[in-house]
């Protein structure tokens, strides 16, 4: 087995995945099962840091929900506060206010993380 250590690059990541594959059928409670758990944790941490999937940009999230639900810009007037605001938001000319984000989250169920842009 490979020496267990922090994964720092794609080569080490590939080796860790091979180690996991070899240990996959380890008997619960065995030394191999513990090693499998350690390798799995190391791979998870590496992938979260190097291959993170970021939430979409706020306007992209809104447009995606509109497409999913078959909504038009006019359907957002009550949520964003009028047709001018809808147009400004969808064209990146006005940032979302906190109340707009709350309305979009509560009424269209867009994840808050996407609306905050974090």
C-alpha positions in Angstrom: 0.0 0.0 0.0 1.0 3.6 -0.6 2.2 5.6 2.4 -0.7 7.6 3.7 -0.1 11.4 3.3 -1.9 14.6 2.4 -2.8 14.8 -1.3 -1.2 17.8 -2.9 -1.4 17.2 -6.7 -3.3 15.2 -9.4 -0.7 12.4 -9.4 -1.1 11.8 -5.7 -4.9 12.1 -6.1 -4.8 9.3 -8.8 -2.7 7.1 -6.5 -5.1 7.7 -3.6 -8.0 6.6 -5.8 -6.2 3.4 -6.8 -5.5 2.7 -3.1 -9.2 3.2 -2.4 -10.1 0.8 -5.2 -7.8 -1.8 -3.8 -9.2 -1.4 -0.3 -12.9 -1.2 -1.3 -13.9 -4.6 0.0 -12.1 -4.3 3.3 -13.7 -6.1 6.2 -15.4 -3.6 8.6 -13.3 -3.0 11.6 -10.1 -4.2 10.0 -6.8 -2.3 9.5 -7.6 -2.1 5.8 -11.1 -0.6 6.5 -9.4 2.1 8.6 -6.9 2.8 5.9 -9.8 3.0 3.4 -11.5 5.6 5.6 -8.4 7.7 5.9 -7.8 7.6 2.1 -11.4 8.5 1.4 -11.2 11.4 3.8 -8.0 12.7 2.2 -9.5 12.4 -1.3 -12.6 14.2 -0.2 -10.6 17.1 1.2 -8.5 17.4 -1.9 -11.5 17.3 -4.2 -13.3 19.9 -2.2 -10.3 22.2 -2.4 -9.2 21.6 -6.0 -12.5 20.7 -7.8 -15.1 22.7 -5.9 -18.3 23.4 -7.7 -19.2 27.0 -7.1 -22.7 28.2 -7.0 -23.8 30.1 -10.1 -23.6 33.9 -10.4 -26.9 35.4 -9.1 -28.4 36.5 -12.4 -27.5 33.2 -14.0 -29.3 31.4 -11.1 -32.4 33.6 -11.7 -32.4 33.0 -15.4 -31.9 29.2 -14.9 -35.0 29.1 -12.5 -37.0 31.2 -15.0 -36.1 28.6 -17.7 -37.0 25.7 -15.5 -40.3 27.1 -14.5 -41.2 28.6 -17.9 -41.3 32.2 -16.4 -41.0 35.4 -18.3 -39.4 38.6 -17.1 -42.9 40.0 -16.4 -43.5 37.1 -14.0 -40.7 38.6 -11.7 -42.3 42.1 -11.3 -44.0 41.3 -8.0 -40.8 39.6 -6.7 -38.3 42.3 -7.7 -40.5 45.4 -7.5 -41.5 46.4 -11.0 -40.6 45.8 -14.6 -37.8 48.4 -14.6 -36.1 46.7 -11.7 -36.5 43.3 -13.4 -34.8 44.5 -16.5 -32.0 46.2 -14.6 -31.3 43.1 -12.5 -31.4 40.7 -15.5 -29.0 43.0 -17.5 -26.6 43.4 -14.5 -27.4 47.1 -14.1 -28.8 46.8 -10.6 -27.5 44.6 -7.8 -30.0 42.5 -5.9 -31.1 44.0 -2.7 -31.6 41.9 0.4 -35.4 42.0 0.0 -35.1 40.9 -3.6 -32.9 38.0 -2.5 -35.4 37.0 0.2 -38.3 37.2 -2.3 -36.5 35.1 -4.9 -35.5 32.5 -2.3 -38.9 32.3 -0.7 -41.1 32.5 -3.9 -38.9 30.8 -6.5 -36.8 28.6 -4.1 -33.5 29.8 -5.5 -30.7 28.8 -3.1 -29.6 31.7 -1.0 -25.9 30.8 -1.7 -26.6 31.4 -5.4 -28.3 34.8 -4.8 -25.5 36.0 -2.4 -22.9 35.1 -5.0 -20.7 33.3 -2.4 
